[in-house]
Amino acid sequence: MKTRILTMNVGNPSLERAKLQCEWLDQQSFDILVLTETKNSQGCQYIYDHFFNNGFDLNTIDTGVNFYVSYPLSKTGDLGVMIISKHEICSERNIFESNNRLFSRFSQVSVESGMDSLNIIGLYVPSRDKSIEKINRKKEFINWVSDELSRQTAKKTIIAGDFNILDRKHIPHYSTFYTWEYDFYDHIINNGYCDVFCKSNPGKQDHSWVGRTGDGYRYDYIFASSDLAKNIGQCYYIHETRHRKLTDHSALYAELDI
């Protein structure tokens, strides 16, 4: 059974942009959708309602197909993640308390996929600048998630989202990233996961976000637990979302035979 996974940073869209994003998403093939940079806002509520209350499918509208949605809402006005699934969400958990400023940035769900269950972890890692507050916020989130991955068994699990980090072999190399940011990528790999894009495209460099100076960064990832590595099919960035200004990130699509 082919499971199609799509992740995209929606950039806390306005209502009008959210409508355009949903129109585009309706045309895409996916079973699991991980959206990042969501917020308790009118635009993101529209996306939630669009999928949860309406039965939109790939080729037809109002099919009665129900989507299941995990959408942890921040009580502190922070940004976060939304997981949308065509498979039933059987359980949902968070490593943060609901009043924690990082609560909305993490969601873990278990979905029924084929004859078995599949764990999906959606992450929106905080961005940062040079301020101590934002450095500490990002470091705190990374430490919490790293500890959680160390405790969990990496089995039948997908981790997806906007990580705001790079791998050490990224081209070009940027000296602005701290060692602990590169370490987070390594920690994921060392805890039993593989980078789906790299597995599907050996030696290829691509970017999901491009700055004002034209420099590219691969911020958006899909990781699969090593037991799923043999099931990885095609994986690629969809730059149309960025070129059409639906959002400032390219979406990332992957297929796994699970």
C-alpha positions in Angstrom: 0.0 0.0 0.0 1.4 3.4 -1.0 1.4 6.1 1.6 1.8 9.6 0.3 3.2 12.3 2.7 3.2 16.0 2.1 4.6 18.7 4.3 4.5 22.5 3.8 5.1 25.6 5.7 2.0 27.7 5.3 3.4 30.9 6.9 0.3 31.6 9.1 -1.6 32.8 6.1 -4.2 35.4 5.8 -7.8 34.2 5.0 -7.4 34.9 1.3 -4.0 33.1 1.1 -5.4 30.2 3.1 -8.1 29.8 0.5 -5.5 29.7 -2.3 -3.4 27.2 -0.3 -6.5 24.9 0.1 -7.3 25.2 -3.6 -3.7 24.0 -4.3 -3.8 21.3 -1.7 -7.1 19.9 -3.1 -5.2 19.2 -6.3 -2.4 17.3 -4.6 -2.1 13.5 -3.8 -1.5 12.9 -0.2 -2.6 10.6 2.7 -0.8 12.5 5.4 -0.4 16.2 5.4 1.9 18.1 7.8 1.5 21.8 7.8 3.9 24.1 9.7 3.9 27.7 10.8 0.2 27.5 11.8 -1.4 29.7 14.4 -4.6 30.2 16.2 -5.7 32.5 13.4 -8.5 33.0 10.9 -6.5 31.7 8.0 -5.4 28.5 9.8 -8.9 28.0 11.2 -10.1 28.1 7.6 -7.6 25.4 6.6 -8.8 23.3 9.6 -12.4 23.7 8.7 -11.7 23.1 5.0 -10.4 19.6 5.7 -12.2 18.6 8.9 -15.7 19.7 8.0 -15.7 19.1 4.3 -15.0 16.0 2.3 -12.5 17.1 -0.3 -10.6 14.5 -2.2 -8.1 14.5 -5.1 -10.5 14.4 -8.1 -13.9 15.3 -6.7 -15.4 17.8 -4.3 -17.8 17.1 -1.4 -17.2 13.4 -1.5 -18.0 12.9 2.1 -14.5 11.6 2.8 -13.6 12.7 6.3 -10.2 14.0 7.2 -8.8 13.6 10.7 -6.9 16.6 12.0 -4.5 17.2 14.9 -4.2 20.9 15.5 -2.6 21.8 18.9 -3.6 25.4 19.7 -1.2 27.6 21.5 -2.4 29.5 24.6 0.5 31.9 24.3 0.1 33.0 20.7 3.0 30.9 19.4 3.2 29.2 16.0 2.8 25.5 15.5 1.9 22.5 13.4 -1.2 20.8 12.0 -1.4 17.1 10.9 -4.2 16.1 8.5 -4.8 12.5 7.7 -7.1 10.5 5.4 -6.5 7.6 7.8 -8.1 7.6 11.2 -6.1 9.2 13.9 -6.3 6.6 16.7 -4.3 8.5 19.3 -2.7 11.9 19.9 -0.1 13.1 22.3 2.2 16.0 23.0 5.4 16.2 25.0 4.6 19.7 26.2 1.9 20.9 28.6 -0.9 22.9 27.0 0.2 26.2 28.6 3.8 25.8 27.4 4.8 28.2 24.7 6.2 25.3 22.7 3.0 23.2 22.9 1.7 24.0 19.5 5.0 23.2 17.7 4.8 19.4 18.4 2.1 16.8 17.5 2.4 13.0 17.6 -0.4 10.9 16.2 -1.0 7.3 15.5 -2.9 6.5 12.3 -4.3 3.3 10.8 -2.4 2.7 7.5 -3.2 -0.6 5.7 -3.0 -3.5 8.1 -1.0 -1.7 10.7 -0.6 1.6 12.6 1.9 4.4 11.7 3.3 7.0 14.0 3.4 10.6 12.6 5.4 13.3 14.4 4.9 16.8 13.2 7.5 19.5 14.2 7.8 23.2 13.7 11.2 24.0 15.2 11.5 27.6 16.2 13.5 30.0 14.1 16.0 32.3 15.8 18.0 35.4 15.3 21.0 36.5 17.5 18.9 37.3 20.5 19.5 35.2 23.6 15.7 34.7 24.1 15.2 33.2 20.7 18.4 31.1 20.8 17.3 29.7 24.1 13.8 29.0 22.8 15.1 27.0 19.9 17.6 25.2 22.0 14.9 24.3 24.6 12.6 22.8 21.9 15.4 20.9 20.3 16.5 19.5 23.7 13.0 18.4 24.5 12.5 16.6 21.2 16.0 15.1 21.3 15.2 13.6 24.7 11.9 12.3 23.5 13.4 10.6 20.4 16.0 9.0 22.6 13.2 7.5 24.8 11.1 6.2 21.9 11.7 3.2 19.7 12.2 4.3 16.1 9.7 1.9 14.5 7.0 2.6 11.9 7.4 6.3 12.5 7.5 9.4 10.2 8.8 12.7 11.4 8.0 15.7 9.2 7.9 19.5 9.2 10.0 22.6 9.1 13.1 22.0 11.3 15.0 25.3 10.7 18.3 23.4 10.6 20.6 22.1 8.0 22.7 19.0 7.7 26.5 19.3 7.9 26.9 18.5 4.2 24.5 21.2 3.1 25.6 23.2 0.0 26.3 26.0 0.5 27.7 25.9 3.9 26.7 28.6 6.3 28.8 29.6 9.3 25.8 31.2 11.1 24.5 27.9 12.4 25.6 26.6 15.8 27.1 23.2 16.4 24.0 22.2 18.5 21.8 22.9 15.5 23.8 20.5 13.3 23.8 18.1 16.2 20.0 17.9 16.1 20.0 16.5 12.6 22.7 14.0 13.6 20.7 13.1 16.7 17.6 12.2 14.6 19.7 10.0 12.2 21.6 8.4 15.1 18.3 7.5 16.8 17.2 5.2 14.0 15.9 7.5 11.3 16.8 8.2 7.7 16.5 11.4 5.7 13.9 10.4 3.1 14.9 13.0 0.5 18.6 11.9 0.7 17.7 8.3 0.6 15.6 8.8 -2.5 18.0 11.3 -4.2 21.6 10.3 -3.3 24.1 13.2 -3.6 21.4 15.7 -4.6 21.2 19.1 -3.0 17.9 21.0 -3.0 16.5 23.9 -1.1 13.1 24.6 0.4 13.5 28.2 1.4 15.4 31.0 -0.4 16.4 34.2 1.3 16.4 37.7 -0.1 20.0 37.4 -1.2 19.2 34.3 -3.2 20.8 31.8 -0.8 19.0 28.5 -0.5 18.4 26.5 2.7 16.9 23.0 3.1 14.8 23.5 6.1 11.9 21.2 5.5 12.3 17.4 6.0 10.7 14.0 6.1 12.4 11.4 8.2 11.4 7.7 8.3 12.4 5.1 10.9 15.0 2.7 9.6 12.6 -0.2 9.4 10.8 1.8 6.7 13.9 2.7 4.7 13.4 -0.2 2.2 9.9 1.1 1.5 10.9 4.6 0.4 9.9 5.6 -3.1 10.2 9.0 -4.8 10.7 12.1 -2.7 11.0 15.7 -4.1 10.5 19.3 -3.3 7.6 21.1 -5.0 8.8 24.6 -5.8 5.5 25.7 -7.3 4.3 26.7 -3.9 7.1 29.2 -3.5 7.2 30.4 -7.1 3.4 31.1 -7.0 3.9 32.8 -3.7 1.3 30.6 -2.0 4.0 30.5 0.8 7.7 31.3 1.0 8.6 27.6 1.3 8.7 24.8 -1.2 6.5 21.8 -0.2 8.1 18.4 0.2 6.4 15.2 -1.0 7.4 11.6 -0.4 6.0 8.1 -1.1 6.5 5.0 1.1 5.1 1.5 0.4 3.5 0.9 3.8 
